Amino acid sequence: MDEATLATSANPTALSATQQADVVADQLEGLLAAGNYDAVKMLLQPVQPVDEAEAIGRLPRTLQALAFRLLSKDEAIEVYEHLDPSVQQSLLERLRSGEVLEVVEEMSPDDRVRLFDELPAKVVRRLLAELSPAERRVTAELLGYQAETAGRLMTTEFIDLKEFHNAAQALSIVRRRARETETIYSLYVTDAERHLTGILSLRDLVTAEPENSIGNVMTRDVLSVATDTDQEDVARAIQRYDFLALPVVDRERRLVGIVTVDDVIDVIEQEATRDLYAAGAVEAGDEDDYFVSNLFVVARRRVVWLAVLVVASFFTSEVIAMNEDVLQKVVLLTAFIPLLGGTGGNVGAQSSTVVIRGLSTRSIQALGPIRAVLREVLAGALLGVLMLVLVLPFAWWRGQSALVAVSVGISLLAITTLAATVGAGFPLLFDRMGLDPALMSTPFITTVTDVAGTLIYLKTASWLLINLPQLLSVSPQLAAGWPN
Amino acid sequence: MDEATLATSANPTALSATQQADVVADQLEGLLAAGNYDAVKMLLQPVQPVDEAEAIGRLPRTLQALAFRLLSKDEAIEVYEHLDPSVQQSLLERLRSGEVLEVVEEMSPDDRVRLFDELPAKVVRRLLAELSPAERRVTAELLGYQAETAGRLMTTEFIDLKEFHNAAQALSIVRRRARETETIYSLYVTDAERHLTGILSLRDLVTAEPENSIGNVMTRDVLSVATDTDQEDVARAIQRYDFLALPVVDRERRLVGIVTVDDVIDVIEQEATRDLYAAGAVEAGDEDDYFVSNLFVVARRRVVWLAVLVVASFFTSEVIAMNEDVLQKVVLLTAFIPLLGGTGGNVGAQSSTVVIRGLSTRSIQALGPIRAVLREVLAGALLGVLMLVLVLPFAWWRGQSALVAVSVGISLLAITTLAATVGAGFPLLFDRMGLDPALMSTPFITTVTDVAGTLIYLKTASWLLINLPQLLSVSPQLAAGWPN
């Protein structure tokens, strides 16, 4: 997190970040090709590291290493952290190994681990062996934590103080270490065994009397997470309490790292993308890389769910084929199969959407699973009644008989109630079982609803045809008093 | 943002925030009912303001004001900012008007404006009239900005320095104003006309030589947003550059406020919920309040889309009814209507999901709309081919004739391609027109696809029945060499 090097533009909006990267990339390529390296340095000077990284990423591979070498060392490290993994890797191959090591050695440990996650195991082993012992130890330690936990998300660069320091001493420690740590705004207090005993903010420190001891200034009730805490829970805690950082402790409550708010934003976004992709029957990738992956990867991420859905709809086909008789006798029954399937599917999608999102944003927890499902069941029935008002007149007119209208009406109510129950119940059930609530995607739920709905509809119609055949001859014209 | 007052718990995970609020609320109610106010104060002492707010929100209305009065003034203001709008309002009614005014006067201007958004206009007018002139002026100014813009999101509490201050002077200004401003970590430099001329972080300030002037320490290339910049663009800029805050300037580039990272997390989350609700055909509310609103509000937020979808599926019914002839002759054609509609709907949902999310996370912009749609068209065709392999054998067996299989095959290809085109094209078109890309929800796209798909399927079958009637007699048994 580097709020220090703000940069760029008299342009008062941030709208044009992408266009700006385009322009910079074009100019950069021209200047590099012309060998005008001083102009390159001038061009990049006011540009933010993340924008420099984007511009370099768009250069032809052969020019990337050239552009990268023109950056100052501090800048190079920061730009490197923002590059796409594929560009990071190609630079590793093109730069001399001394240059590579210098960059990797200076990266912050959490960014280095994220890079190592993407590199081939062989390259990682070689780089690890060449790191300084201190950096190697911390990197190996971070790599040992499970993916998507606080341990993987945290950085080990933080400032720890002792209770016996006074505020003036503490401030000089902060000054000395300001350049090398990720944040200096959250400060941590540990005892001789590195146990976390308190926390204070730089705000507390600068407003404290210089001779006051840290033990008096700090807050002793500290909210912390464990190294194996799920990254989503870390994100939710930081969001809930408006923190800038959260300390991570090991089983013995020793302080091992901190998670900062900038990483948390990315976790929240990644989680939202996963929920949305689940709702849209797209398998989520590791990153939000859909638009840069090639078409076959895209197809692979979509075809699995489509195949599952097609196989599920074979059952609907079977249900229809098995009820060929009644459809042959009353062909207009067919006209309402899509309407009923669609309504059931949509109600189911609505219920699973709100429940999955509610689980993610932790807004459903206060209600509890039982009451949440009951609410959805009632909502489904209520929606069924409302739909009935809209659909019944059309069904009677278009179906040309009371039999079709009654079948549609009964099954509409049954389907909306069932769909809401299934749509809310599945995600909550999976969540209870410790699985991902979005495991069965929304379209899967809608397909299940479709099969059941079609069955209910055709069975209702068959039953009516046998037991109340007179309904077949009550057409809207008759009811309106016009003999047929 | 108050990272200073961290609190609570030897419990090393944040998982149990909700349960903890439950426990606190129960104990709180008991102690209040028993009149043991000292114990209430002790109970709440280590609890975070947001958790206190949640516990107070769960109390019976009659006890809420009582609990609130037991908080210290500073605490009361912070807790009040975290209360649900309905509880805020009921407290306003139950507290004496002097008490109310004290709280409202001390709230930070952005939180106050958010409260006023929820209150009846009459109450807002009364409260505004009673505020001190300075607070009234800033509140009225913020209320004047459009909802969901930087102007509405920003706070006017920031620290501004002058270029001629030296670092030591600046640090003493920061110390003096630390308690009253939202953040002291981003510092702003303005000229005599309040124009923003530079920015520096507290990190820069504490590491600067005491006699160095601010003009030398600050960064002059400042990224800022305008008061009317959309809140999503503000959020994306803070996320992209890992900022803690972003300055907001008016048309004359005068500094009028800052947006802080904690507000940005909520914007990103709100936006993700909207995308997801659009995908699930649920109308998004102002807040993520689905599980606390009553069933009729829930039904209202869902029934509109359901009604639109039902009316759209009347068209599918019409298409089927108009093709009664061909269905009467080949009843088994009916068996594939749900499969084709479902596949088209799912491919369309996938395409609109990735495009809507790509527009939100700004990951699609680099590709441009034309190439994005072309990619989806190709992806749709590719998925159609893959589906064909799976569906054709089943269609031939279940449909009992080559006519059904050929109709299913041709329309499957046409439908997946069409669905991907429409699914990607609609959101991009709306975005181009300056509308919300999620305006036409995913289910609407799937319903459009459904109508077109059914039409293509039945027209293909009719055409084949007239022009290639011999296909009807080619059944899978015949092809396998078994005479029928």
Boltz contact constraints between the chains, C-beta under 6 A:
constraints:
  - contact:
      token1: [A, 1]
      token2: [B, 242]
      max_distance: 6.0
  - contact:
      token1: [A, 3]
      token2: [B, 201]
      max_distance: 6.0
  - contact:
      token1: [A, 3]
      token2: [B, 243]
      max_distance: 6.0
  - contact:
      token1: [A, 3]
      token2: [B, 244]
      max_distance: 6.0
  - contact:
      token1: [A, 4]
      token2: [B, 201]
      max_distance: 6.0
  - contact:
      token1: [A, 4]
      token2: [B, 203]
      max_distance: 6.0
  - contact:
      token1: [A, 4]
      token2: [B, 204]
      max_distance: 6.0
  - contact:
      token1: [A, 6]
      token2: [B, 199]
      max_distance: 6.0
  - contact:
      token1: [A, 6]
      token2: [B, 219]
      max_distance: 6.0
  - contact:
      token1: [A, 6]
      token2: [B, 222]
      max_distance: 6.0
  - contact:
      token1: [A, 6]
      token2: [B, 223]
      max_distance: 6.0
  - contact:
      token1: [A, 7]
      token2: [B, 221]
      max_distance: 6.0
  - contact:
      token1: [A, 8]
      token2: [B, 221]
      max_distance: 6.0
  - contact:
      token1: [A, 8]
      token2: [B, 223]
      max_distance: 6.0
  - contact:
      token1: [A, 12]
      token2: [B, 224]
      max_distance: 6.0
  - contact:
      token1: [A, 12]
      token2: [B, 226]
      max_distance: 6.0
  - contact:
      token1: [A, 12]
      token2: [B, 249]
      max_distance: 6.0
  - contact:
      token1: [A, 13]
      token2: [B, 225]
      max_distance: 6.0
  - contact:
      token1: [A, 13]
      token2: [B, 226]
      max_distance: 6.0
  - contact:
      token1: [A, 13]
      token2: [B, 229]
      max_distance: 6.0
  - contact:
      token1: [A, 14]
      token2: [B, 225]
      max_distance: 6.0
  - contact:
      token1: [A, 14]
      token2: [B, 233]
      max_distance: 6.0
  - contact:
      token1: [A, 14]
      token2: [B, 237]
      max_distance: 6.0
  - contact:
      token1: [A, 15]
      token2: [B, 233]
      max_distance: 6.0
  - contact:
      token1: [A, 18]
      token2: [B, 365]
      max_distance: 6.0
  - contact:
      token1: [A, 18]
      token2: [B, 366]
      max_distance: 6.0
  - contact:
      token1: [A, 46]
      token2: [B, 221]
      max_distance: 6.0
  - contact:
      token1: [A, 48]
      token2: [B, 241]
      max_distance: 6.0
  - contact:
      token1: [A, 50]
      token2: [B, 240]
      max_distance: 6.0
  - contact:
      token1: [A, 50]
      token2: [B, 241]
      max_distance: 6.0
  - contact:
      token1: [A, 175]
      token2: [B, 206]
      max_distance: 6.0
  - contact:
      token1: [A, 175]
      token2: [B, 207]
      max_distance: 6.0
  - contact:
      token1: [A, 178]
      token2: [B, 203]
      max_distance: 6.0
  - contact:
      token1: [A, 178]
      token2: [B, 207]
      max_distance: 6.0
  - contact:
      token1: [A, 184]
      token2: [B, 203]
      max_distance: 6.0
  - contact:
      token1: [A, 185]
      token2: [B, 185]
      max_distance: 6.0
  - contact:
      token1: [A, 199]
      token2: [B, 6]
      max_distance: 6.0
  - contact:
      token1: [A, 201]
      token2: [B, 3]
      max_distance: 6.0
  - contact:
      token1: [A, 201]
      token2: [B, 4]
      max_distance: 6.0
  - contact:
      token1: [A, 203]
      token2: [B, 4]
      max_distance: 6.0
  - contact:
      token1: [A, 203]
      token2: [B, 178]
      max_distance: 6.0
  - contact:
      token1: [A, 203]
      token2: [B, 184]
      max_distance: 6.0
  - contact:
      token1: [A, 204]
      token2: [B, 4]
      max_distance: 6.0
  - contact:
      token1: [A, 206]
      token2: [B, 175]
      max_distance: 6.0
  - contact:
      token1: [A, 207]
      token2: [B, 175]
      max_distance: 6.0
  - contact:
      token1: [A, 207]
      token2: [B, 178]
      max_distance: 6.0
  - contact:
      token1: [A, 219]
      token2: [B, 6]
      max_distance: 6.0
  - contact:
      token1: [A, 221]
      token2: [B, 7]
      max_distance: 6.0
  - contact:
      token1: [A, 221]
      token2: [B, 8]
      max_distance: 6.0
  - contact:
      token1: [A, 221]
      token2: [B, 46]
      max_distance: 6.0
  - contact:
      token1: [A, 222]
      token2: [B, 6]
      max_distance: 6.0
  - contact:
      token1: [A, 223]
      token2: [B, 6]
      max_distance: 6.0
  - contact:
      token1: [A, 223]
      token2: [B, 8]
      max_distance: 6.0
  - contact:
      token1: [A, 224]
      token2: [B, 12]
      max_distance: 6.0
  - contact:
      token1: [A, 225]
      token2: [B, 13]
      max_distance: 6.0
  - contact:
      token1: [A, 225]
      token2: [B, 14]
      max_distance: 6.0
  - contact:
      token1: [A, 226]
      token2: [B, 12]
      max_distance: 6.0
  - contact:
      token1: [A, 226]
      token2: [B, 13]
      max_distance: 6.0
  - contact:
      token1: [A, 229]
      token2: [B, 13]
      max_distance: 6.0
  - contact:
      token1: [A, 233]
      token2: [B, 14]
      max_distance: 6.0
  - contact:
      token1: [A, 233]
      token2: [B, 15]
      max_distance: 6.0
  - contact:
      token1: [A, 237]
      token2: [B, 14]
      max_distance: 6.0
  - contact:
      token1: [A, 239]
      token2: [B, 265]
      max_distance: 6.0
  - contact:
      token1: [A, 240]
      token2: [B, 50]
      max_distance: 6.0
  - contact:
      token1: [A, 241]
      token2: [B, 48]
      max_distance: 6.0
  - contact:
      token1: [A, 242]
      token2: [B, 1]
      max_distance: 6.0
  - contact:
      token1: [A, 242]
      token2: [B, 262]
      max_distance: 6.0
  - contact:
      token1: [A, 243]
      token2: [B, 3]
      max_distance: 6.0
  - contact:
      token1: [A, 244]
      token2: [B, 3]
      max_distance: 6.0
  - contact:
      token1: [A, 249]
      token2: [B, 12]
      max_distance: 6.0
  - contact:
      token1: [A, 261]
      token2: [B, 261]
      max_distance: 6.0
  - contact:
      token1: [A, 262]
      token2: [B, 242]
      max_distance: 6.0
  - contact:
      token1: [A, 265]
      token2: [B, 239]
      max_distance: 6.0
  - contact:
      token1: [A, 272]
      token2: [B, 272]
      max_distance: 6.0
  - contact:
      token1: [A, 273]
      token2: [B, 357]
      max_distance: 6.0
  - contact:
      token1: [A, 275]
      token2: [B, 276]
      max_distance: 6.0
  - contact:
      token1: [A, 276]
      token2: [B, 275]
      max_distance: 6.0
  - contact:
      token1: [A, 276]
      token2: [B, 276]
      max_distance: 6.0
  - contact:
      token1: [A, 276]
      token2: [B, 353]
      max_distance: 6.0
  - contact:
      token1: [A, 276]
      token2: [B, 357]
      max_distance: 6.0
  - contact:
      token1: [A, 279]
      token2: [B, 279]
      max_distance: 6.0
  - contact:
      token1: [A, 279]
      token2: [B, 280]
      max_distance: 6.0
  - contact:
      token1: [A, 280]
      token2: [B, 279]
      max_distance: 6.0
  - contact:
      token1: [A, 280]
      token2: [B, 349]
      max_distance: 6.0
  - contact:
      token1: [A, 280]
      token2: [B, 350]
      max_distance: 6.0
  - contact:
      token1: [A, 280]
      token2: [B, 353]
      max_distance: 6.0
  - contact:
      token1: [A, 281]
      token2: [B, 346]
      max_distance: 6.0
  - contact:
      token1: [A, 281]
      token2: [B, 350]
      max_distance: 6.0
  - contact:
      token1: [A, 282]
      token2: [B, 350]
      max_distance: 6.0
  - contact:
      token1: [A, 282]
      token2: [B, 353]
      max_distance: 6.0
  - contact:
      token1: [A, 288]
      token2: [B, 361]
      max_distance: 6.0
  - contact:
      token1: [A, 288]
      token2: [B, 363]
      max_distance: 6.0
  - contact:
      token1: [A, 290]
      token2: [B, 354]
      max_distance: 6.0
  - contact:
      token1: [A, 291]
      token2: [B, 358]
      max_distance: 6.0
  - contact:
      token1: [A, 291]
      token2: [B, 363]
      max_distance: 6.0
  - contact:
      token1: [A, 291]
      token2: [B, 364]
      max_distance: 6.0
  - contact:
      token1: [A, 291]
      token2: [B, 367]
      max_distance: 6.0
  - contact:
      token1: [A, 295]
      token2: [B, 378]
      max_distance: 6.0
  - contact:
      token1: [A, 295]
      token2: [B, 379]
      max_distance: 6.0
  - contact:
      token1: [A, 298]
      token2: [B, 379]
      max_distance: 6.0
  - contact:
      token1: [A, 299]
      token2: [B, 382]
      max_distance: 6.0
  - contact:
      token1: [A, 299]
      token2: [B, 383]
      max_distance: 6.0
  - contact:
      token1: [A, 302]
      token2: [B, 350]
      max_distance: 6.0
  - contact:
      token1: [A, 303]
      token2: [B, 383]
      max_distance: 6.0
  - contact:
      token1: [A, 303]
      token2: [B, 386]
      max_distance: 6.0
  - contact:
      token1: [A, 306]
      token2: [B, 346]
      max_distance: 6.0
  - contact:
      token1: [A, 307]
      token2: [B, 390]
      max_distance: 6.0
  - contact:
      token1: [A, 309]
      token2: [B, 346]
      max_distance: 6.0
  - contact:
      token1: [A, 310]
      token2: [B, 390]
      max_distance: 6.0
  - contact:
      token1: [A, 313]
      token2: [B, 338]
      max_distance: 6.0
  - contact:
      token1: [A, 313]
      token2: [B, 339]
      max_distance: 6.0
  - contact:
      token1: [A, 313]
      token2: [B, 342]
      max_distance: 6.0
  - contact:
      token1: [A, 316]
      token2: [B, 338]
      max_distance: 6.0
  - contact:
      token1: [A, 317]
      token2: [B, 335]
      max_distance: 6.0
  - contact:
      token1: [A, 317]
      token2: [B, 339]
      max_distance: 6.0
  - contact:
      token1: [A, 317]
      token2: [B, 398]
      max_distance: 6.0
  - contact:
      token1: [A, 320]
      token2: [B, 334]
      max_distance: 6.0
  - contact:
      token1: [A, 320]
      token2: [B, 335]
      max_distance: 6.0
  - contact:
      token1: [A, 321]
      token2: [B, 335]
      max_distance: 6.0
  - contact:
      token1: [A, 324]
      token2: [B, 331]
      max_distance: 6.0
  - contact:
      token1: [A, 327]
      token2: [B, 331]
      max_distance: 6.0
  - contact:
      token1: [A, 328]
      token2: [B, 331]
      max_distance: 6.0
  - contact:
      token1: [A, 331]
      token2: [B, 324]
      max_distance: 6.0
  - contact:
      token1: [A, 331]
      token2: [B, 327]
      max_distance: 6.0
  - contact:
      token1: [A, 331]
      token2: [B, 328]
      max_distance: 6.0
  - contact:
      token1: [A, 334]
      token2: [B, 320]
      max_distance: 6.0
  - contact:
      token1: [A, 334]
      token2: [B, 327]
      max_distance: 6.0
  - contact:
      token1: [A, 334]
      token2: [B, 334]
      max_distance: 6.0
  - contact:
      token1: [A, 335]
      token2: [B, 317]
      max_distance: 6.0
  - contact:
      token1: [A, 335]
      token2: [B, 320]
      max_distance: 6.0
  - contact:
      token1: [A, 335]
      token2: [B, 321]
      max_distance: 6.0
  - contact:
      token1: [A, 338]
      token2: [B, 313]
      max_distance: 6.0
  - contact:
      token1: [A, 338]
      token2: [B, 316]
      max_distance: 6.0
  - contact:
      token1: [A, 338]
      token2: [B, 341]
      max_distance: 6.0
  - contact:
      token1: [A, 339]
      token2: [B, 313]
      max_distance: 6.0
  - contact:
      token1: [A, 339]
      token2: [B, 317]
      max_distance: 6.0
  - contact:
      token1: [A, 341]
      token2: [B, 338]
      max_distance: 6.0
  - contact:
      token1: [A, 342]
      token2: [B, 313]
      max_distance: 6.0
  - contact:
      token1: [A, 346]
      token2: [B, 281]
      max_distance: 6.0
  - contact:
      token1: [A, 346]
      token2: [B, 306]
      max_distance: 6.0
  - contact:
      token1: [A, 346]
      token2: [B, 309]
      max_distance: 6.0
  - contact:
      token1: [A, 346]
      token2: [B, 443]
      max_distance: 6.0
  - contact:
      token1: [A, 349]
      token2: [B, 280]
      max_distance: 6.0
  - contact:
      token1: [A, 350]
      token2: [B, 280]
      max_distance: 6.0
  - contact:
      token1: [A, 350]
      token2: [B, 281]
      max_distance: 6.0
  - contact:
      token1: [A, 350]
      token2: [B, 282]
      max_distance: 6.0
  - contact:
      token1: [A, 350]
      token2: [B, 302]
      max_distance: 6.0
  - contact:
      token1: [A, 353]
      token2: [B, 276]
      max_distance: 6.0
  - contact:
      token1: [A, 353]
      token2: [B, 280]
      max_distance: 6.0
  - contact:
      token1: [A, 353]
      token2: [B, 282]
      max_distance: 6.0
  - contact:
      token1: [A, 354]
      token2: [B, 290]
      max_distance: 6.0
  - contact:
      token1: [A, 357]
      token2: [B, 273]
      max_distance: 6.0
  - contact:
      token1: [A, 357]
      token2: [B, 276]
      max_distance: 6.0
  - contact:
      token1: [A, 358]
      token2: [B, 291]
      max_distance: 6.0
  - contact:
      token1: [A, 361]
      token2: [B, 288]
      max_distance: 6.0
  - contact:
      token1: [A, 363]
      token2: [B, 288]
      max_distance: 6.0
  - contact:
      token1: [A, 363]
      token2: [B, 291]
      max_distance: 6.0
  - contact:
      token1: [A, 364]
      token2: [B, 291]
      max_distance: 6.0
  - contact:
      token1: [A, 365]
      token2: [B, 18]
      max_distance: 6.0
  - contact:
      token1: [A, 366]
      token2: [B, 18]
      max_distance: 6.0
  - contact:
      token1: [A, 367]
      token2: [B, 291]
      max_distance: 6.0
  - contact:
      token1: [A, 378]
      token2: [B, 295]
      max_distance: 6.0
  - contact:
      token1: [A, 379]
      token2: [B, 295]
      max_distance: 6.0
  - contact:
      token1: [A, 379]
      token2: [B, 298]
      max_distance: 6.0
  - contact:
      token1: [A, 382]
      token2: [B, 299]
      max_distance: 6.0
  - contact:
      token1: [A, 383]
      token2: [B, 299]
      max_distance: 6.0
  - contact:
      token1: [A, 383]
      token2: [B, 303]
      max_distance: 6.0
  - contact:
      token1: [A, 386]
      token2: [B, 303]
      max_distance: 6.0
  - contact:
      token1: [A, 390]
      token2: [B, 307]
      max_distance: 6.0
  - contact:
      token1: [A, 390]
      token2: [B, 310]
      max_distance: 6.0
  - contact:
      token1: [A, 394]
      token2: [B, 314]
      max_distance: 6.0
  - contact:
      token1: [A, 398]
      token2: [B, 317]
      max_distance: 6.0
  - contact:
      token1: [A, 443]
      token2: [B, 346]
      max_distance: 6.0
